[in-house]
């Protein structure tokens, strides 16, 4: 069974803290996935916008207001 994300919080310009339903938590540096990308990813380069990340409980992933999400 794959753990599901239950909480997300931006802790840096491109880093998030994640908590999972199995009790595991940790941080992920997303700069290698987001850095240098334009288009819908461009707003995520702004630290204030990046910090608007939330959890989409239905999809089981993290999402930003412009609809950008990362596959679970």
C-alpha positions in Angstrom: 0.0 0.0 0.0 1.3 3.4 -1.0 1.3 6.0 1.8 -0.8 9.1 1.1 0.1 12.7 1.8 -1.9 14.2 4.7 -0.1 17.5 5.1 2.1 19.9 3.1 3.9 23.1 4.1 6.4 25.2 2.1 9.6 25.6 4.1 11.8 27.3 1.5 11.8 28.8 -1.9 11.3 25.4 -3.5 11.2 23.0 -0.6 8.1 21.4 1.0 7.6 19.4 4.2 5.3 16.5 3.7 3.6 14.2 6.2 2.1 10.9 5.2 -0.7 8.7 6.7 1.8 6.1 7.8 3.4 8.6 10.2 6.5 9.3 8.0 7.4 12.9 7.3 10.2 14.6 5.5 11.3 17.4 3.2 11.5 17.4 -0.6 13.5 19.9 -2.6 11.5 20.5 -5.8 14.0 22.8 -7.4 15.2 20.1 -9.8 11.6 19.5 -11.0 10.5 23.1 -11.1 13.7 25.1 -11.5 14.1 26.5 -15.0 10.7 25.5 -16.2 8.4 28.2 -17.6 4.7 28.1 -18.6 2.4 27.0 -15.7 5.5 26.4 -13.5 6.7 30.0 -13.8 4.7 31.4 -10.9 6.2 28.7 -8.6 9.6 30.6 -8.9 8.1 33.3 -6.7 8.6 32.2 -3.1 5.4 33.8 -1.9 3.4 31.9 -4.6 5.3 28.7 -4.0 4.2 29.0 -0.3 0.5 28.9 -1.4 0.9 25.1 -1.9 -2.0 23.0 -0.5 -3.0 19.4 -0.3 -5.6 18.1 -2.8 -7.0 15.2 -0.7 -9.1 13.9 -3.5 -6.2 13.5 -5.9 -3.7 12.7 -3.2 -1.2 15.2 -4.3 0.0 18.8 -3.7 -1.3 21.6 -5.8 -1.0 25.3 -6.3 -3.8 27.8 -7.1 -3.0 27.9 -10.8 -3.7 24.1 -11.0 -0.1 22.9 -11.1 0.1 19.6 -9.2 2.6 16.8 -8.8 1.5 13.3 -9.5 1.1 11.2 -6.3 
